[in-house]
Amino acid sequence: MVAVISMRYHAISLAAVFLALALGVVLGASGVSDRLLHAVAVDRDDLAVQVQELTAENDRLTGAQRAADEFAARTGAATVRGSLTGQTVVLVTLGADAADRDAVVELAKAAGATYTGEVGLTDAVADPARAAQLRELTASLLPTGAQLPAATDTGSLAGGLLGGVLLAPGGRPQATPDQATAVLSGLATAGFVRPGPAPAPSNLVLVLTGGALAGLDAAESASVTARLAAQLDRAGGAVLAGRTGSAEATGAVGVARADTGIATAVSTVDDVDSGPGRVSAVLALREQLDGRAGRYGTAASAQDGATPAV
């Protein structure tokens, strides 16, 4: 009997101990939960305030951008008027937005330039997997008597080939119309150029592109566009203009600005998707005629300001 009572006593004692522990845990957890809930509530309120502040700031910036675009749309033609009188301009596009292209062409015409046409490059031009094919093609399509630059990168080689058939430094074409047609047709057949008529020779070229590229080969692909623009500049004045993001490390404008040799020769614009940026692209063409080059836009690397001097 004593043994039974002793065992029952121990069982009850153990149960009491466990009950006390459980009660302590519950009471302790309740206190912790209250503190956690209070902290979460405070954080929630702080985040709500931050969201409101960021929303207001975003609305302010959006309104400012909209106002700038509207102002540029109303005054852009007057701003550039006469700056390119008697000049000829050809467009070379790679990843460009159609709205940017159309707006810049209209402004170039308002500036007095004759727009000779567009050469639309495909993504294959900047594809590392097709670099060997493009190098071979530039050599085989080279018109008789013409020379390619002493370089091995596809941007320089493609720029050398296109510069020879698209640009006329000092008003003197470097290729005949038949040669220009043969070069562009050959590139189109291989998938490097969109089919279209060959533009008449010009003395200025605007290379129009998009924003930052993505992927493992992004920087290499952006470099192709930057070097192509640099080589075109050697055959005539060139401006490289891209959308917001193009001044990043994987954007063509960013690569061009990081290379002192390109940056001091080719004018760059990093916000051609905005009204002010489109005006800047046309004014930068004028700058090229004057033997100068600058870096314009809204990125930190736009060290020469938002727009070229009128």
C-alpha positions in Angstrom: 0.0 0.0 0.0 2.8 2.4 0.9 4.5 1.6 -2.4 1.2 2.3 -4.3 0.7 5.6 -2.5 4.4 6.6 -3.1 4.0 5.9 -6.8 0.8 7.8 -7.0 2.4 10.7 -5.1 5.3 10.8 -7.5 3.0 10.7 -10.5 0.9 13.6 -9.2 4.1 15.5 -8.3 5.4 15.0 -11.8 2.1 16.1 -13.3 2.1 19.2 -11.1 5.6 20.0 -12.2 4.7 19.6 -15.9 1.5 21.6 -15.4 3.5 24.4 -13.8 6.0 24.4 -16.6 3.3 24.5 -19.2 1.5 27.3 -17.5 4.8 29.2 -17.2 5.4 28.7 -20.9 1.9 29.9 -21.8 2.1 32.9 -19.6 5.7 33.8 -20.8 4.7 33.3 -24.4 1.7 35.5 -24.0 4.0 38.3 -22.8 6.4 37.7 -25.7 3.5 37.6 -28.2 2.2 41.0 -26.9 5.6 42.5 -27.3 6.0 41.0 -30.8 2.6 42.2 -31.9 3.3 45.7 -30.6 6.7 45.7 -32.5 5.0 44.5 -35.7 2.3 47.1 -35.4 4.9 49.8 -35.0 6.8 48.5 -38.0 3.6 48.4 -40.0 2.8 52.0 -39.2 6.3 53.1 -40.1 6.2 51.2 -43.4 2.8 52.7 -44.2 4.2 56.2 -43.7 7.2 55.3 -45.9 4.9 54.0 -48.7 2.9 57.2 -48.6 6.1 59.3 -48.8 7.5 57.2 -51.6 4.2 57.4 -53.5 4.1 61.1 -53.2 7.7 61.4 -54.3 7.0 59.1 -57.3 3.9 61.2 -58.2 6.0 64.4 -58.0 8.8 62.9 -60.2 6.3 61.5 -62.7 4.6 64.9 -62.9 8.0 66.6 -63.4 8.9 64.2 -66.2 5.5 64.7 -67.9 6.0 68.4 -67.7 9.5 68.2 -69.2 8.3 66.0 -72.0 5.4 68.3 -72.8 7.7 71.3 -72.8 10.1 69.6 -75.1 7.3 68.5 -77.4 6.1 72.2 -77.7 9.5 73.9 -78.0 11.8 71.2 -79.4 11.3 72.0 -83.0 11.9 75.7 -82.3 15.0 74.9 -80.2 16.7 72.9 -82.9 15.5 74.9 -85.9 18.3 75.8 -88.3 21.0 73.8 -86.4 21.3 71.2 -89.2 20.5 73.2 -92.3 22.1 71.7 -95.4 23.2 68.5 -93.5 22.3 64.9 -94.2 21.5 62.4 -91.5 21.2 58.6 -91.6 19.9 56.4 -88.7 21.5 53.2 -87.6 19.3 51.4 -85.1 19.9 48.4 -82.9 17.3 47.6 -80.3 15.8 51.0 -80.6 12.2 51.9 -79.8 10.1 53.0 -82.8 8.7 56.0 -81.0 12.2 57.3 -80.2 13.2 56.8 -83.9 10.1 58.6 -85.3 10.5 61.5 -82.8 14.2 62.1 -83.5 13.7 61.9 -87.3 11.0 64.6 -87.1 13.3 66.8 -85.0 16.2 66.3 -87.3 14.0 67.5 -90.2 12.8 70.4 -88.1 16.5 71.3 -87.6 16.9 71.5 -91.4 18.5 68.2 -92.1 17.7 65.9 -94.9 16.9 62.4 -93.6 18.3 59.8 -95.9 17.0 56.7 -94.3 17.5 54.0 -91.7 19.7 50.8 -91.5 18.0 48.6 -88.9 20.5 46.1 -87.4 19.2 42.9 -85.8 20.2 41.5 -82.5 22.4 39.0 -84.4 25.0 41.8 -84.9 25.7 41.8 -81.1 25.3 38.1 -80.6 28.7 36.6 -79.6 27.7 33.3 -81.0 27.5 34.8 -84.5 30.6 37.0 -84.2 32.8 34.7 -86.4 30.2 34.7 -89.2 29.9 38.5 -89.1 33.7 38.9 -89.2 33.9 36.7 -92.3 30.9 38.5 -93.9 32.4 42.0 -93.5 35.5 40.9 -95.3 33.6 39.2 -98.2 31.2 42.1 -98.7 33.9 44.9 -98.6 33.7 46.9 -101.8 36.7 46.9 -104.1 39.3 49.4 -103.0 37.8 49.9 -99.5 39.5 48.9 -96.3 38.4 47.6 -93.0 39.9 48.9 -89.7 42.8 47.1 -88.2 40.6 45.5 -85.5 39.2 42.1 -84.8 36.0 43.0 -82.8 32.7 42.8 -84.7 31.6 46.2 -83.7 34.6 47.9 -85.3 34.5 45.7 -88.4 30.7 46.2 -88.9 31.1 49.9 -88.3 33.9 50.1 -90.8 31.9 48.3 -93.5 28.7 50.4 -92.9 30.7 53.6 -92.6 32.1 53.1 -96.1 28.7 52.8 -97.7 26.6 55.1 -95.6 28.7 58.1 -94.9 30.2 60.8 -97.2 32.9 62.7 -95.3 33.2 66.2 -96.9 30.3 65.4 -99.1 32.3 62.7 -101.0 30.6 59.2 -101.0 33.0 56.4 -100.5 30.9 53.8 -102.4 28.6 53.7 -105.3 24.8 53.2 -104.9 25.2 49.7 -106.3 28.0 48.9 -103.8 25.9 50.1 -100.9 22.9 48.0 -102.0 25.1 44.9 -102.4 26.6 45.4 -98.9 23.2 45.9 -97.2 21.6 43.1 -99.2 24.3 40.7 -98.2 24.0 41.6 -94.5 20.2 41.3 -94.8 20.4 37.8 -96.4 22.6 36.7 -93.5 20.1 38.1 -90.9 22.2 41.0 -89.6 20.2 43.8 -91.2 16.4 44.2 -91.7 15.6 44.3 -95.5 15.1 47.8 -96.9 16.4 50.3 -99.4 20.0 51.6 -99.1 20.0 55.2 -97.7 21.8 57.9 -99.7 25.3 58.8 -98.4 25.2 61.2 -95.4 27.6 63.3 -93.4 26.1 62.6 -90.0 24.9 59.3 -88.4 22.7 58.8 -85.3 23.1 55.4 -83.7 19.9 54.7 -81.8 19.7 51.9 -79.3 17.7 50.8 -76.2 18.5 50.6 -72.5 20.6 48.2 -70.5 21.0 44.7 -71.7 20.5 41.5 -69.6 22.2 38.1 -69.6 25.7 36.7 -69.4 26.8 38.3 -72.6 25.2 41.7 -71.9 28.4 43.7 -71.5 29.9 42.1 -74.6 26.9 42.8 -76.7 26.7 46.4 -75.5 30.4 46.8 -76.4 29.6 45.9 -80.1 27.1 48.8 -80.4 29.5 51.2 -78.7 32.5 50.2 -81.0 30.3 50.3 -84.0 29.3 53.9 -83.3 33.0 54.8 -82.7 34.0 53.4 -86.1 31.1 55.2 -87.8 32.3 58.4 -86.2 35.7 58.0 -88.0 33.8 58.1 -91.3 31.6 61.0 -90.3 30.1 62.7 -87.2 28.3 60.2 -85.0 26.0 60.4 -82.0 25.1 57.4 -79.9 21.7 57.7 -78.1 20.0 55.2 -75.9 17.0 54.9 -73.6 17.1 55.3 -69.8 19.4 52.6 -68.5 21.7 52.7 -71.5 24.4 54.4 -69.4 24.7 51.4 -67.1 27.6 49.0 -67.4 25.6 46.7 -69.7 24.3 49.5 -71.9 25.9 50.8 -75.1 26.2 54.4 -73.8 27.8 53.2 -70.5 30.4 51.2 -72.4 31.1 54.1 -74.7 31.5 56.6 -71.8 33.8 54.2 -70.0 36.2 54.2 -73.0 38.0 57.5 -73.1 38.8 57.0 -76.8 35.1 56.7 -77.7 33.8 59.3 -75.2 36.0 62.0 -76.5 34.9 61.4 -80.1 31.3 60.2 -80.0 28.6 62.3 -78.4 26.3 60.2 -76.2 22.7 60.7 -74.9 21.3 58.4 -72.3 17.6 59.5 -72.1 16.4 59.5 -75.7 13.1 58.0 -74.5 12.3 61.5 -73.1 11.4 64.7 -74.8 14.5 66.5 -73.6 16.7 63.5 -74.6 15.4 63.6 -78.2 16.2 67.3 -78.5 19.7 66.5 -77.1 20.3 63.9 -79.7 19.7 66.4 -82.5 21.7 69.1 -80.8 24.5 66.6 -80.4 24.6 66.1 -84.1 25.2 69.8 -84.5 27.9 69.5 -81.9 29.6 66.9 -84.0 29.7 69.3 -86.9 31.6 71.7 -84.7 34.2 69.1 -83.9 33.1 68.6 -80.3 31.6 65.7 -78.3 29.8 65.5 -75.0 27.9 63.2 -72.6 24.3 64.2 -72.0 21.3 63.0 -70.2 20.1 62.2 -66.7 22.7 59.5 -65.6 25.5 60.2 -63.3 28.0 59.7 -66.2 26.3 62.6 -68.2 29.2 64.9 -67.1 28.4 67.6 -69.7 24.9 68.3 -68.5 21.3 67.4 -69.5 21.6 68.8 -73.0 24.1 70.3 -75.3 24.3 74.1 -75.5 22.0 75.6 -78.1 
